[in-house]
């Protein structure tokens, strides 16, 4: 079993205490930091798929995300100036009227791990606050809006509308959350939709590279 395969297995199993040591061993064995990161992202993709299909639940998903973030901490010094280029800043938050943050936190962690600088606005974020944060922070390429309640979907629509009409250029909007679908994302004018944290990282990279 290669060192990267070991790292992947432990991320998937949510072994946050073991991952940093294994990541260091993988680096010492001559593996590129970018390849190790790619392996961990793949693991989170598997975890995301299992979560979507009901094989895993939120606690396991959070444990895997924590394990990955511990691994990323070891990699960070090796990634700067390496193959990992910054993808820009992402402003993320849960829309007005919604206080759920587990999904948002997972997505923030995944986006940070693939190269975004994260500005996390927290929960119950007004449309204006999203727009102001996109204007006030440097190099914002993406705004990610999360919502878990059906009742907050109008707030998500309002946020997307305001972002689109605010004159911000080069900023893409991605949406997600249990009641959100691709159809709804299209309807409210979002640039992208992701069903889970792993998908969000892939879609976000696509959006800002397009």
C-alpha positions in Angstrom: 0.0 0.0 0.0 1.5 3.3 -1.0 1.8 6.1 1.5 -0.8 8.2 -0.4 -3.2 5.2 -0.3 -2.6 5.0 3.5 -3.4 8.7 3.9 -6.5 8.3 1.8 -7.7 5.3 3.8 -7.2 7.1 7.1 -9.0 10.3 5.9 -11.9 8.2 4.8 -12.0 6.5 8.2 -11.8 9.9 9.9 -8.6 9.2 11.9 -7.7 12.8 12.5 -4.9 11.8 15.0 -3.1 9.5 12.5 -3.4 11.5 9.3 -0.8 14.3 10.0 1.9 11.6 10.7 1.1 9.7 7.6 1.1 12.9 5.5 4.5 13.7 6.8 5.7 10.1 6.0 4.3 10.5 2.5 6.2 13.7 2.1 9.4 12.1 3.5 9.0 9.3 1.0 9.2 11.8 -1.8 5.6 12.3 -2.7 4.6 15.7 -4.0 2.4 17.7 -1.7 -0.1 18.3 -4.6 -0.4 14.6 -5.1 -1.1 13.9 -1.5 -3.7 16.7 -1.4 -5.3 15.3 -4.6 -5.5 11.9 -2.8 -7.2 13.4 0.2 -9.7 15.3 -2.0 -10.5 12.0 -3.7 -11.2 10.4 -0.3 -13.5 13.3 0.6 -15.3 12.7 -2.7 -15.8 9.0 -1.7 -17.1 10.1 1.7 -19.4 12.6 0.1 -20.8 9.9 -2.2 -21.4 7.6 0.7 -23.0 10.4 2.6 -25.3 11.1 -0.3 -26.3 7.5 -0.6 -27.0 7.2 3.1 -24.1 4.9 3.9 -22.5 7.5 6.1 -24.0 10.2 8.4 -23.0 13.7 9.4 -20.7 12.6 12.3 -18.6 10.4 10.0 -18.5 13.1 7.4 -17.3 15.7 9.9 -14.7 13.3 11.3 -13.3 12.7 7.7 -13.3 16.5 7.1 -11.5 17.0 10.3 -8.9 14.4 9.4 -8.4 16.0 6.0 -8.0 19.5 7.5 -5.3 18.1 9.9 -3.5 16.7 6.9 -3.8 19.9 5.0 -2.2 21.8 7.9 0.9 19.6 7.4 0.9 20.2 3.6 0.3 23.9 3.7 4.0 25.0 4.0 4.8 22.6 1.1 2.0 23.8 -1.1 2.8 27.5 -1.4 4.6 28.0 -4.6 4.2 24.4 -5.4 1.7 23.0 -7.9 -1.2 24.3 -5.9 -2.1 27.8 -7.1 -4.5 30.0 -5.3 -7.9 30.0 -6.9 -8.9 33.3 -5.3 -11.2 34.2 -2.5 -14.5 32.6 -1.7 -17.1 34.3 0.4 -19.3 31.7 2.0 -22.3 31.8 4.3 -25.8 30.4 5.2 -28.5 32.6 3.8 -30.8 34.9 5.9 -33.2 33.1 8.3 -31.2 29.9 8.3 -28.9 28.9 11.2 -27.5 25.6 9.9 -23.8 25.5 9.5 -22.5 21.9 9.3 -22.9 21.7 5.5 -21.4 25.2 5.1 -18.4 24.3 7.3 -17.7 21.2 5.3 -17.8 23.0 2.0 -15.6 25.8 3.4 -13.1 23.2 4.5 -13.2 21.5 1.1 -12.8 24.7 -0.8 -9.9 25.8 1.3 -8.2 22.5 0.7 -8.4 22.9 -3.0 -6.9 26.4 -3.0 -9.5 29.0 -2.1 -9.0 31.7 0.6 -12.2 31.5 2.6 -14.1 34.4 4.1 -16.8 32.7 6.2 -19.7 35.0 7.1 -21.4 32.5 9.3 -25.2 31.9 9.4 -28.3 34.0 8.9 -26.4 36.2 6.4 -28.4 39.0 4.6 -28.1 39.5 0.8 -26.4 42.9 1.4 -23.8 41.3 3.7 -22.8 38.8 1.0 -22.5 41.6 -1.6 -20.5 43.9 0.8 -18.1 41.0 1.6 -17.6 40.3 -2.1 -16.8 44.0 -2.7 -14.6 44.5 0.5 -12.4 41.4 0.2 -9.5 41.1 -2.3 -9.7 38.8 -5.3 -13.2 37.4 -4.7 -13.9 34.9 -7.4 -16.7 32.9 -5.8 -19.7 33.4 -3.5 -21.1 30.3 -2.0 -24.6 30.4 -0.5 -25.9 27.6 1.7 -29.5 26.9 2.9 -31.0 23.9 4.6 -34.6 25.2 5.1 -37.2 25.3 2.3 -38.4 28.5 3.9 -35.1 30.3 3.2 -35.1 29.6 -0.5 -36.6 33.1 -1.3 -33.6 34.6 0.7 -31.2 32.6 -1.5 -33.0 33.9 -4.6 -32.7 37.4 -3.3 -29.0 37.0 -2.5 -28.3 35.7 -6.0 -30.3 38.5 -7.6 -28.5 41.2 -5.6 -25.1 39.7 -6.3 -25.9 39.6 -10.0 -27.2 43.2 -10.1 -24.5 44.7 -7.9 -22.0 45.3 -10.7 -19.5 42.7 -9.4 -17.5 41.4 -12.3 -15.8 38.0 -12.5 -17.6 36.7 -9.4 -19.4 33.4 -9.7 -22.2 32.3 -7.4 -22.6 28.7 -6.3 -25.5 27.4 -4.2 -26.2 24.3 -2.2 -28.2 22.7 0.6 -30.8 20.0 1.1 -33.8 21.7 -0.7 -31.6 23.1 -3.5 -31.5 21.4 -6.9 -29.8 22.1 -10.2 -33.2 23.1 -11.5 -33.7 25.6 -8.7 -30.1 27.0 -9.1 -30.9 27.6 -12.8 -34.2 29.2 -12.0 -32.7 31.7 -9.5 -29.7 32.5 -11.8 -26.8 30.9 -9.8 -23.7 29.9 -11.8 -23.4 26.6 -10.2 -24.9 24.0 -7.8 -23.4 21.2 -5.8 -25.2 18.4 -3.9 -22.4 17.9 -1.4 -19.0 19.2 -0.2 -16.9 17.0 -2.5 -19.0 18.1 -5.5 -18.8 21.7 -4.4 -15.0 21.6 -4.5 -15.0 20.2 -8.0 -17.7 22.6 -9.3 -16.0 25.6 -7.7 -12.7 24.9 -9.4 -14.6 24.5 -12.7 -16.4 27.8 -12.3 -13.4 30.0 -11.5 -11.2 28.3 -14.2 -13.9 28.8 -16.9 
